[in-house]
Amino acid sequence: MKFSIVLLYLLLVPVVSYPQHQSNVDSLLIELDRAANDGTRTLILNELATTYRGNDDQKALNYAQRVIQIADNGGFKQDKATALNTIALIYLSLGKREEVESLLKLALELQKEIGNDEDQATTLNNLGLLYTEFGKLDIAFDYHIKSTAINEAYNNKTGISANLNNMAHIFYLQKKYQKAIDYLEESTAIEREANSMYGVAGGLNNLGVLYSKIGKQELAMTRFREALSIHRNHSIFNEVVNGLNNIGNIFLEYDQLDSAIKYYKKAISVGEEYQLLPSISIAYNNIGKAFLKQDKIALALKSTKKAYQINKEINQKVELTESLLNYSLIYKKTEQYDSAYKYQKLYSIYKDSIHNERNERQMAEMETRYETQRKEKEIEILNKEKELQELESSQKELLLAKKSSARNILLTGMGLILLIAFLLYNRYQLKQKSKFELKAIQMELKALRAQINPHFTFNIMTSIQHYILDNQPDAAQKYLGKFARLVRSVLDNSETPLVTIEEDLKALDLYVELDTLRFENNFDYKKIIDEEIDVGFDRIPAMLLQPHVENAIWHGLQHKEGKGKITVELKRQEDMLLCSIEDNGVGRKKAQELQSANKTKHKSMGMFISRERLRIINSKNKSNLNVNVRDLEDANGKALGTRIELFVPIQ
């Protein structure tokens, strides 16, 4: 079961010297009114922004933006860098990731200008967080390593703890859970030693997530509750919402649904009070799942709709895909299959779009790296040309030869880079085209399968009518029961393009049983299955054999004198399944003569549909699958029946 757990990782902002973070807001406002100069004002405004961040982000933004206005006029670069970090972290929590990168890089540039290494460590850490959000874990880890090196040089325990915590987050994403736990234990120990309860709470929450991942749910619940208590005591409401979500998820996993719903409702209540939209949307998705498990469909739909609306509003695509998946599961449970399919398709589209966005960012990064490399090479060439002009004539020929060699290498390298970029792009285009064609083929298969169901119904209902008119209630009841099971089987199998061989044979058995009743047991039915076939695991297209068996009964055995026989044999040949249907009927030639003479003709739509489906499978797999029909005759040319052979790919 997949459920949303928010991994809380410590977000650092630069530590300012006056006043302390825990200061009362009222005291800070009084100090702000008394401030005698802009330098003092920017320090207090930054502290107010830091205090409000996570509780009232709009106020935090207002104070940080006032710092930037003052700094731009007065040259307070360090204070401006601090405010930029605060704004970046607020935007990151709101999902505005593209704006965060430019803010953090501007802050880093200002810190480098004034030589403030300690604040650079903070900004490097936050850049690591941003690239983690982008999914570029190698770049993120590199930023955290650089930040850690500075923090260790200045013995900044708080910074080291944050780095360890955020590197643990990367190990979590890589599913290296034990390594993540080791880093977090070290980080949390540092926070306890410094009596930093906010840092302790963040570490405890993360440990709860990780213990949950490795199946230690009691330890996870203990860590979550301890973290939640700290966050409540310090009024850090965004983490309160996330903690309530995490506890609810533990109860959801163990199907303690009333308890899970209670915690999700608390999360929604706190989140709505403080307008924490990203966390609220997660809670609504989760409570929707819990209501669905309780079969409270109306409440599940209402919660999912609320999550969907919030995610659309804030463009939170990852959680939006969860909302779409919830919709699909709800409609599937209520047997509204058209709606279930619609939302499943939207879920796949959004999931693919997230993947495509990441690919586009990677392509842009490749292009940037290429341009940077090219410019560096050009500068290198210019420098070499300048050196050549200053050298003695006796050295010029040698240096010119080296220059020519370097230029050839550069041109070769550029050519290779351009070739690789073209091949990558071409491969991406082909992959997108194949995906589109596959979707079209799947839709066509579903449409063809839908045509088979009314064909079954017509044939079998005619037989039921026959028994009713002949006043044979027991036979009609028996016939109707088997027909109901067959219809249920057809509906179940129509939900997926492939079914197990066992499921398909069960449906075929029901069909044959119905026809043996209608023909008064005038033919025998036998199956021969190769031992190498795993009928419960191997999958084939649904209802593929039935049309051919139907054809054998209607056209081969219906007019036969004496006992009829149908044999269905399945053999495995590597990854292909050889299906043969053999009857001892009157043969195709005689059947066509009888059909022409009979005004009430049975038109074999099933055979036509089966051929169309095989054509589509051929198109999908680039294979050459055919239906071979053989007329069985004795030495004198007398018809002994018909044998049909199909080659079907096993999946």
Beta strands, then each sheet from edge to edge (+ up, - down):
strand 1: 498-500
strand 2: 523-529
strand 3: 539-541
strand 4: 564-573
strand 5: 576-583
strand 6: 627-633
strand 7: 639-649
sheet 1: 1+ 3-
sheet 2: 2+ 4+ 5- 7+ 6-
end
